[in-house]
Amino acid sequence: MILSPECTDILPCDISAMIYESKRGIEVKETCLGAVIEGEEDAIKSLVLEIRGLDPSGIFFKDRGFPLRDPRRCRGEASGSPAKILWITSGRRSGSARPGSYMIEAESKMLPMISRALASLRMENQKTDMEMRMP
């Protein structure tokens, strides 16, 4: 889940709390741009609809190629990555961004334009619906 930079009323921590409170057994890893969520497909689908309802034009979802804590992409203790070993020995985090971080960063820069286009389209559709209901 990625929040558009213009989505200022909702923070990743708000959505993480919402997911935890749903008690649907969904795992959450909060990130600076949003959150990574993982769980049963039906639970995820219904939760995505609820979350997207908070800001239909400003909250986006995309599939991730690797599960949470996957040793190929995680800097967790069990990963054995050089960055983790350096962190343990030096007392600080080291290394570059994870693979995919640069793509998400690039995508997030486009989200404000996409958000505005979606909001405009939604308003136009609502206007058309109202016009069709009028006698």
trRosetta pair geometry for C-beta under 8 A, 3 or more apart (Angstrom, degrees):
i j d omega theta_ij theta_ji phi_ij phi_ji
1 15 6.7 -130 117 139 153 156
1 34 4.2 -149 105 163 72 129
1 35 5.0 6 54 56 112 78
1 36 7.5 -168 22 -84 75 25
1 37 6.3 38 -12 -3 112 110
1 51 6.8 -50 -128 140 146 153
1 59 6.5 -10 -168 -174 103 95
1 60 7.1 149 -156 82 53 47
1 61 5.4 -24 -98 -98 67 76
2 33 5.1 -14 -135 144 84 110
2 34 4.4 -126 -103 -17 31 145
2 59 7.7 155 79 -159 44 50
2 60 4.8 -22 63 68 91 100
2 61 7.6 173 18 -84 73 27
2 62 7.1 8 0 10 114 104
2 104 6.6 -164 -98 -160 136 100
2 107 7.0 30 137 107 173 117
2 108 6.1 -130 -179 -91 128 93
2 111 6.9 -138 126 -83 115 150
3 7 4.5 -120 -177 69 98 133
3 10 6.5 -155 -127 95 135 99
3 11 7.8 -94 -11 -139 174 26
3 12 6.5 -131 -5 -66 131 78
3 15 7.9 -172 -62 -11 118 143
3 33 6.5 -172 38 171 75 57
3 34 5.0 158 -9 -87 78 91
3 55 7.9 55 -139 70 91 140
3 58 6.4 21 -161 150 72 91
3 59 5.9 -24 -106 -106 67 69
3 60 7.7 175 -88 24 19 78
3 111 8.0 113 131 149 33 159
4 7 4.5 106 58 -16 81 102
4 55 8.0 -127 30 131 107 132
4 57 7.6 -29 2 128 151 68
4 58 4.2 -104 31 -151 117 75
4 59 7.4 -100 -2 -62 85 32
4 60 7.1 90 -50 -11 82 107
4 108 7.6 166 -128 -156 42 72
4 111 3.9 -159 -116 141 83 118
4 112 5.7 132 -177 -76 112 51
4 114 7.4 -149 -101 68 125 93
4 115 4.4 37 -112 -53 172 140
5 108 6.4 95 -39 165 98 97
5 109 7.9 22 -11 -106 134 38
5 111 6.5 130 6 74 77 115
5 112 5.8 -43 55 -56 97 106
6 58 6.3 -120 83 -120 84 118
6 111 7.6 -161 17 115 93 94
6 112 4.7 104 -21 -116 121 93
6 115 5.6 -166 57 78 126 157
6 116 7.8 42 47 -50 168 87
7 10 5.5 -37 158 51 104 97
7 55 5.2 124 -133 123 114 164
7 58 3.3 141 -81 161 113 133
7 59 6.5 106 -121 -60 164 69
7 115 7.2 -149 -50 -119 91 152
9 55 7.1 152 61 -71 108 130
10 14 5.3 -122 -158 69 70 141
10 15 6.6 61 171 -45 111 98
10 54 5.6 90 -87 143 152 131
10 55 5.8 -138 8 -10 139 132
10 58 7.4 141 41 103 120 126
10 59 7.3 -32 87 -69 150 115
11 14 4.8 107 55 -4 73 101
11 15 7.6 -148 95 1 44 83
12 15 5.9 -60 -153 40 37 106
12 16 6.1 40 151 -22 70 107
12 30 5.0 122 142 -156 118 97
12 31 6.5 -133 -144 61 158 50
12 32 7.3 -154 -4 -155 155 13
12 33 7.4 91 -69 93 133 21
12 34 5.3 178 -104 -142 107 22
12 35 5.4 150 -160 -47 99 90
13 16 5.4 -50 -142 37 35 116
13 17 6.3 39 156 -21 65 103
13 30 6.3 33 -85 -136 59 151
14 17 5.9 -55 -153 35 28 110
14 18 6.5 30 148 -20 62 107
15 18 5.3 -50 -148 34 37 117
15 19 6.4 38 152 -21 66 102
15 34 7.3 -17 59 -163 150 73
15 35 5.9 -148 98 2 118 137
15 51 5.8 57 -141 -137 112 117
15 54 7.6 -141 -91 31 96 162
15 59 7.8 145 -91 -129 146 134
16 19 5.7 -54 -150 34 32 111
16 20 6.4 30 153 -16 65 105
16 28 5.0 146 -137 150 84 146
16 30 4.7 -32 -69 -76 147 112
16 35 5.5 167 -75 -97 89 145
17 20 5.7 -54 -146 38 32 110
17 21 6.1 28 157 -16 66 111
18 21 5.9 -60 -144 41 26 109
18 22 6.5 39 152 -36 61 101
18 50 7.5 -166 160 125 128 119
18 51 6.8 142 101 -95 142 88
19 22 5.7 -46 -154 16 32 118
19 24 7.7 -80 -166 39 68 107
19 26 5.5 -91 -175 86 107 123
19 28 4.9 124 93 -67 144 138
19 35 7.4 -161 -4 129 150 160
19 37 6.3 -136 -132 -113 154 124
19 47 6.5 61 -116 -167 85 138
19 51 7.8 5 -67 -74 93 125
20 23 7.9 30 160 -62 42 53
20 28 6.6 -88 -56 20 83 141
22 26 7.0 12 75 24 125 118
22 47 6.1 59 -178 -108 176 112
22 50 7.8 146 -99 70 134 160
24 39 6.6 82 119 157 98 162
24 40 7.8 -121 158 44 96 102
24 43 4.2 156 166 -161 122 122
24 46 7.8 -168 -122 73 156 113
24 47 6.2 -145 44 -60 161 125
25 39 5.7 136 107 -142 76 122
25 40 6.8 41 87 1 117 105
25 43 6.5 -54 60 -153 88 176
26 37 5.5 5 169 -170 118 104
26 38 6.8 154 -165 74 72 37
26 39 3.6 -81 -110 -27 69 149
26 40 7.9 -100 -83 29 78 68
26 43 5.8 -161 -61 130 105 123
26 44 6.5 132 -114 -84 125 71
26 47 6.3 -26 -36 -18 164 169
27 37 6.9 155 81 -155 55 51
27 38 4.6 -16 59 62 105 93
27 39 6.2 162 13 -60 69 87
27 68 5.7 -116 117 23 136 159
28 35 5.5 -17 -163 -177 94 129
28 36 7.3 144 -159 76 44 54
28 37 5.5 -11 -102 -103 70 77
29 35 6.4 153 77 -163 45 73
29 36 4.4 -6 57 54 102 102
29 37 7.9 -162 25 -71 66 37
29 68 5.6 158 -22 -124 132 121
30 34 8.0 -136 -152 127 57 31
30 35 5.0 -37 -108 -104 50 93
31 34 5.7 9 61 60 100 52
31 35 6.0 173 16 -94 81 31
31 36 6.4 70 -25 -19 118 87
33 104 6.1 173 52 153 166 119
33 105 7.8 -138 -67 -88 145 56
33 108 5.6 -102 -138 -88 130 145
34 59 7.8 125 -126 -145 123 80
36 64 6.2 21 -139 -40 108 159
36 68 6.1 147 118 -84 126 98
37 44 6.5 150 121 -126 116 99
37 47 7.3 -137 164 105 158 140
38 44 7.8 -27 -148 -87 19 127
38 67 6.0 86 -131 -151 150 82
38 68 5.1 -130 2 -8 149 112
39 43 5.0 -65 123 83 126 125
39 44 5.4 162 67 -58 91 93
40 43 4.5 76 68 13 94 109
40 44 6.7 -168 87 -11 44 88
41 44 5.7 -58 -146 37 29 112
41 45 6.3 30 158 -22 66 106
42 45 5.8 -52 -146 33 31 112
42 46 6.6 22 160 -11 64 105
43 46 6.3 -59 -149 40 29 103
43 47 6.1 25 156 -15 65 114
44 47 5.8 -64 -146 43 28 109
44 48 6.1 34 156 -27 66 106
45 48 5.8 -51 -147 30 28 113
45 49 6.9 29 154 -18 60 102
46 49 5.8 -51 -156 31 36 113
46 50 6.8 34 148 -16 65 104
47 50 5.6 -53 -151 37 38 112
47 51 6.1 33 154 -17 70 107
48 51 5.8 -55 -141 41 30 108
48 52 5.9 29 159 -19 65 110
48 61 5.7 -12 -140 -51 120 164
49 52 5.9 -55 -140 39 25 109
49 53 6.5 37 154 -30 59 105
50 53 5.6 -55 -158 24 29 118
50 54 7.7 40 147 -29 58 91
51 54 5.9 -39 -171 9 42 114
51 59 6.0 -139 140 149 92 156
52 55 7.6 -97 -167 68 40 48
52 56 5.7 55 161 -111 84 61
52 59 5.4 -153 -112 82 55 118
52 61 7.5 -69 -71 -16 111 116
53 56 6.7 10 -115 -64 29 88
54 59 6.4 61 67 -20 99 147
55 58 3.9 -36 141 50 126 107
55 59 5.1 114 73 -17 92 99
56 59 7.4 -56 -112 38 15 92
56 118 7.1 -145 125 145 85 125
56 122 6.8 109 97 -86 132 155
57 115 4.6 98 149 -160 92 71
57 116 7.6 98 169 -61 132 17
57 118 4.1 172 -126 92 90 114
57 119 4.2 11 -101 -59 170 84
57 122 6.7 -111 -63 -1 115 139
58 111 7.7 80 -147 161 58 112
58 115 4.9 41 -91 -129 66 129
60 111 6.5 -124 -8 -124 140 118
60 114 7.7 37 -74 105 136 140
64 67 7.8 128 98 -87 114 25
64 100 7.9 68 -143 -177 86 163
65 100 7.5 -161 25 -82 114 142
66 70 4.0 -109 173 35 112 159
66 72 6.2 -137 -124 71 145 106
66 73 4.6 131 78 13 162 142
67 70 5.1 121 61 -55 68 105
68 74 7.6 73 175 -85 47 129
69 74 5.1 32 -144 -82 33 167
69 76 5.6 -1 -133 -2 82 155
69 78 7.7 41 -176 52 102 119
70 73 5.0 34 79 35 105 96
70 74 5.6 147 62 -17 47 107
71 74 6.0 -61 -102 45 27 102
71 76 7.9 -90 -102 54 61 101
71 78 6.4 -83 -96 114 106 92
71 79 4.7 167 -144 -121 71 69
71 80 7.3 19 -161 28 115 91
73 98 6.1 71 -170 -168 84 122
73 99 6.6 -95 -121 48 97 100
73 100 7.7 12 -144 14 130 127
74 78 7.9 21 97 66 125 84
74 79 4.9 -160 91 -73 81 131
74 81 7.9 -166 95 -20 48 129
75 79 5.9 -102 -131 43 20 154
75 81 5.6 -75 -120 45 67 141
75 83 5.6 -54 -129 92 118 120
75 84 5.2 171 -173 -67 76 97
75 87 7.6 79 169 -4 118 149
75 93 7.8 61 146 -142 153 105
75 95 7.4 -178 -110 58 135 151
75 98 7.4 -120 -28 -81 107 110
76 79 5.2 115 58 -20 66 104
76 84 7.3 -7 88 -103 18 142
77 84 6.8 161 -115 -171 30 138
79 84 5.7 137 68 -17 104 151
80 84 6.8 -122 -134 63 4 131
80 85 7.2 25 -166 -49 48 106
81 84 4.6 96 58 4 82 101
81 85 7.1 -150 94 -4 44 85
81 95 7.5 21 137 -90 122 164
82 85 5.6 -54 -145 38 36 111
82 86 6.2 36 156 -19 68 106
82 95 7.1 136 92 -89 85 120
83 86 5.8 -55 -148 38 30 111
83 87 6.3 35 151 -24 63 106
83 93 7.2 22 170 -168 102 71
83 94 5.5 -157 -146 83 76 72
83 95 3.1 -26 -108 -36 124 148
84 87 5.5 -52 -148 33 32 115
84 88 6.5 34 154 -21 65 102
85 88 5.8 -51 -151 32 32 111
85 89 6.5 18 156 -8 64 110
86 89 6.0 -64 -145 45 30 103
86 90 5.6 0 167 4 70 118
86 94 4.4 -61 111 49 132 136
86 95 7.0 146 52 -42 134 94
87 90 6.5 -68 -128 50 21 90
87 91 7.6 -114 180 69 53 2
87 92 6.4 -109 -134 95 69 28
87 93 5.1 8 -109 -104 119 44
87 94 5.9 -161 -67 15 73 83
90 94 6.6 55 49 -31 144 128
97 101 3.7 -117 164 70 120 149
97 102 6.3 127 90 -46 142 79
98 101 5.0 109 59 -32 71 113
100 103 5.5 -57 -156 38 49 112
100 104 6.1 47 150 -20 77 104
101 104 5.8 -56 -147 38 32 109
101 105 6.2 34 154 -21 66 107
102 105 5.6 -52 -147 36 32 114
102 106 6.4 32 153 -19 64 105
103 106 5.7 -54 -148 37 32 110
103 107 6.2 32 153 -18 66 107
104 107 5.6 -54 -145 39 32 112
104 108 6.2 36 155 -26 65 104
105 108 5.8 -52 -147 30 29 112
105 109 7.1 33 152 -23 59 100
106 109 6.0 -53 -162 24 34 113
106 110 7.5 24 147 -11 62 103
107 110 5.9 -63 -161 36 41 108
107 111 6.8 59 145 -46 70 95
108 111 5.4 -30 -153 -1 43 124
109 112 7.9 -43 178 14 36 98
110 113 5.8 -59 -172 41 61 111
110 114 6.0 56 137 -20 85 109
111 114 5.4 -59 -142 43 39 111
111 115 5.8 45 158 -27 72 104
112 115 5.5 -51 -143 34 30 115
112 116 6.5 28 158 -17 64 104
113 116 5.9 -55 -149 36 30 109
113 117 6.4 29 153 -18 64 107
114 117 5.7 -56 -148 38 32 111
114 118 6.3 31 154 -18 66 107
115 118 5.9 -57 -148 38 28 109
115 119 6.3 27 155 -17 64 108
116 119 5.7 -54 -144 38 31 111
116 120 6.2 32 155 -20 64 107
117 120 5.7 -55 -147 37 29 112
117 121 6.3 30 154 -19 64 107
118 121 5.7 -54 -146 37 31 112
118 122 6.3 33 154 -21 65 106
119 122 5.7 -53 -147 35 31 113
119 123 6.4 30 154 -18 64 105
120 123 5.8 -54 -148 36 31 110
120 124 6.3 31 153 -19 64 107
121 124 5.6 -54 -148 37 31 113
121 125 6.3 32 154 -19 65 106
122 125 5.7 -55 -148 37 30 111
122 126 6.4 31 153 -19 64 105
123 126 5.7 -53 -148 36 32 111
123 127 6.4 35 152 -21 64 105
124 127 5.6 -53 -149 34 31 114
124 128 6.4 32 152 -18 64 105
125 128 5.6 -53 -147 37 32 112
125 129 6.3 36 153 -21 65 104
126 129 5.6 -51 -147 35 32 113
126 130 6.4 32 154 -19 64 104
127 130 5.9 -55 -151 35 30 110
127 131 6.4 30 152 -19 64 107
128 131 5.7 -55 -148 36 32 112
128 132 6.4 31 154 -21 65 106
129 132 5.8 -57 -150 34 30 110
129 133 6.6 27 153 -19 63 107
130 133 5.8 -58 -152 34 33 111
130 134 6.8 37 152 -28 65 102
131 134 5.9 -51 -152 24 34 113
